[in-house]
Amino acid sequence: MNNSVDSVERASKVRLMIFDVDGILTDGSLYFGPDGEMMKCFNVLDGQGIKLLQQAGIITAIISARQSAIVSKRAADLGISHVSQGIHDKKSAFLELLAKLDIPAEHCGFIGDDVIDLPILTRVGFAASVPNAHAEVQQRVQYITRGSGGQGAAREVCDFILRAQGKYEHALQAYLT
């Protein structure tokens, strides 16, 4: 499934890559401090992958059901300017983003892990998920990562898109010279 002609073809058309947060950019765990503050753990490999996509001209975005100042901070650190949080109607947020950016759904990618993500996963051109995603999600995506959420899954998808578009080697050149 992951390296099928269909998944490579779909990834080659991605101009906008959208990420869910919990279970994708994090391992899905929620940590609460003694005063009720929420903490999340992000993977630096995922962040670098997102930066590589941006440098290759691919727009990045976040659509998340949970509202978190930590996500806003992480998105700002990564230069992700399209961030929708506290969104339980992900389909509407997705359609608004497409209209704002004037990008057709078939030129979008999304990585999500639970049924709340299906309204986007079933509409994008390239749908991805993680190995521990809900079974209904896994049945409806073109690409399932080897790594889990928060452990390099997002980076794997970023690299896959860059390779499908023939941009991967160019993306590495800045680090090899």
Helices and strands as residue ranges (DSSP letters): H 5-11, E 16-19, E 31-32, E 38-39, H 44-55, E 59-63, H 69-78, E 82-84, H 90-101, G 105-107, E 108-111, G 115-117, H 118-121, E 126-129, H 135-138, E 143-144, H 153-164, H 168-176
